[in-house]
Amino acid sequence: VDLRENKFSITAAVHFAATLRSNARIKIVSTVPVASMRLDKISQLDLSHSSLGDFEMAILIAALRDNHSVEHLLLHNNEFTATGYRAFADQLQSKVCEQIKSIGSLRIGQFQQMLSESDAGVQTSIVHRDLADFEA
């Protein structure tokens, strides 16, 4: 299912993600390999240059909650907004996705330290940077 470049709300994404948990027939959503993630079959997930937006970020976050195998993420050059980045950062800080070790070349501890050093969790200086800024 390819839903990229649509303007679905985060609320719609959350509802859609919930249906994915009970529907094993859907394998991929907008390049996010939800079936492989559900089965813990991948350790590195490269979604860079995929034209993903906040809807897909919400799908990714939901898939990561149930996943125990993805350790390395590549997410640069997508179309996430501050809302998508905030949701992703919140997931990382909640320790729900403890298996994640790196985002690009940046170790997760370094990324979390940058987030914790900001006053409100995710400040504009971090949110408005492309994830490629963290992927040397």
N, C-alpha and C positions, 0 to 999 in steps of 0.2 A: 504494500500500500504506500503510495507516494503522495504525501500531503504537503510537501514543501511549497513555500511561497503563498500559502493561504494565511489568512489573518484570524485563525481560531484563537480564542481566549485561553488563558492558562486554566481557567475552570473547565473548559471543554477538554483540554489536554488531560487534566486529572481524571475526568470521567472516562475518557477514551483509554487511558492507561489502566484504569480499573477493569475495563472489559478485556484488555489484553491478558490479564492474569488468568482469566478463565477460558480464553480462546487460543488454543495451541495451533490453530490453523494459520494464524497470521505470523509469518516468519520475520518480515522486515517492515519497519515503518520509517519511511523517508531516510533510508540508508542505515537506520539504527537496527542492528541485528537482534531484535528482542527475543527470538526463539533461542538462538545460541547463548544469549545472556541468561535466559531463564534456565538453561541446562548447564550453566557454568562451563561452557566449552571454550571460552576465549580469555586470554590473559592481557592482550594488548588490543585496544580499541582505537582505531584511527578513523575519526570522522571529520578530519580536516578537509577544507575545500568542498564541503557538502551542501552549501546553501541552507544550512539549518537555522531555524529561528527559535523563538521562545517556546512554541508549541512542541518542537522536537526536543528542546532542553527538558521540558516537563516529562516527556516520554522517557528520555534518557535517565533522568533522576529516578523515576518510578522503577525502571528496569534495574538500575544500580542498587536500589533498596533490597531487592530480592536476589541479587547476584553476589557470589562469593569468589569469583575467579578473575574479574577484571582488575588488574593492578596498575596498568599504564594507559593513560588517556592522551590522545592527540585531538584537540578541538579547535585549532586555529583556523582563521579565515572563514568564519561563518557569520551569520547575521543576528547574533544574540543581542538583545538590548540590556539595559541596566536591570530590568526585571528578571530576565533569564540568568544573568550573572549572579544576582542576589540570591535567587533560588538555589543555584548550584553551590554557591559559597555557604549558604545555610545548611545544605545537606552535608557538606564536608565538615563543617564545624559541629554538627550534631553527632558525629562519629557513627552514623548509620552505615557509611561506606568505608569501614576501617581497612578493607583490603587494598584500597587505592594507595599506591606508593608514589606515583608521579603523574604530573600533568606536563607533557612534553619533557623537557630536560630538567624541570624544576621538581625537586622532591616535595612530597605533600607537606612535610613538616615546614619547609620554607614557605610554601604557599599559605599554610594556616598561620604561620607567624606573621606574615604580612597582613593577614586579615585581622588577627588579634591586636596588632599594633594600631589599627585604626579605631577611632573613637566609637563609631556606630556599626561596627562589624565590617561592612563593605562601604568604604568611602568612595566618593566620586573618582579619586585618583586611581583606584584599583578597578572600579566598575567600568569606567569608560576606556580602559585599556583593552585591546584585543588579547585574547588568550595567547596569541602568537608572541606577545611581549614576554610571556613567561616560558616560551618554548624556543630556546636558543638554537 
